[in-house]
Amino acid sequence: MSTTPSPDLRSPPAADSLAPIRRWLDRIEFRTPRQAHRICKLIPCTCPFERKFTLFGHFFHTPPLCEFNPFYNEFVALRLRALTYLADVCGEDVEHYIC
């Protein structure tokens, strides 16, 4: 007698609830240079939260906390697509956007 496992009726994990936003970010296409420039200015090339500083003679380093952002990879990919659009389609020099 063979039994077929019943489908899992539990709710999906919390990360799956973010999938529609991830798909939306991945589907953004650039149609104008103005759009691409805006994204390149809005999304920094390095994590702005990583810092190295000295306090009372002691050296401190705060790690890049951007990777805790659930959309970090999608934002990095969006910025890369914007840079690629400006360089390949528009023929612009994007060197000032690269760190």
C-alpha positions, 0 to 999 in steps of 0.5 A, spaced: 500 500 500 503 506 497 501 513 500 502 519 497 504 525 502 499 530 503 501 537 500 504 542 506 498 546 508 503 551 512 503 558 511 510 560 506 516 562 510 516 570 511 522 571 506 517 568 500 512 574 502 517 578 499 518 575 493 513 579 489 517 586 491 523 582 489 520 580 482 518 587 481 525 590 482 528 585 477 523 587 472 524 594 472 527 596 465 530 603 463 527 607 458 530 614 459 537 616 461 534 620 466 531 614 470 538 610 470 541 617 472 536 617 478 537 610 480 545 611 480 545 617 484 539 614 489 543 607 490 550 608 493 556 604 490 558 602 497 554 600 503 554 607 507 553 604 513 560 601 513 565 605 517 572 605 520 573 611 525 577 612 531 574 614 538 579 616 544 585 612 541 581 606 539 580 604 532 573 601 531 570 598 525 562 597 523 561 592 519 556 593 512 549 592 515 546 593 508 547 585 507 541 585 512 537 588 508 532 583 504 532 587 498 540 588 498 541 584 492 536 586 488 538 594 489 545 592 487 542 588 481 538 594 479 544 599 480 548 595 475 542 595 470 542 602 470 549 603 469 549 598 463 544 601 460 547 608 460 554 605 458 551 600 452 545 603 450 546 611 451 554 611 450 555 615 456 561 615 461 559 612 467 566 612 471 563 617 476 558 613 478 563 607 480 567 607 486 
